[in-house]
Amino acid sequence: MKCLTKNGLKWSYIFKHWIGTLLLGNILVSIFPGFNPINSSGIGLTILISILWLCYSAIYSIPTLVCYILAFSWFKDNTLNVNWIKMTLILVTLAGITMTVALTVGSMEAAIYYSIAAIITGILFKIEKV
């Protein structure tokens, strides 16, 4: 069974983009030592912190995901070019990241890393039509 909108867009793009943004954002946060929450000496502790940070990021990004799903749902009745849809969805993700960080007084460094990740994954993944 395929998950499609009425105009033939696959819903899998949303989840690939969301999960890809979380994973790449987590990697970017881990790479840059200025934001790393704990500079650990052991690899096991580093992996544990990365997993916990990924879980935290997933929960933290649920409002953005909801806005993203609503925007994607709106496009089911539109006849826009797929590239415009993709660009709009990336912008919705960036707006969601920025608003979430602003409302929770989060780290702007993290917002920048996750925004970069959202742009990269949004461009890399393809919105498929059937």
Order of alpha helices (4+ residues) and beta strands (2+ residues): alpha-alpha-alpha-alpha-alpha
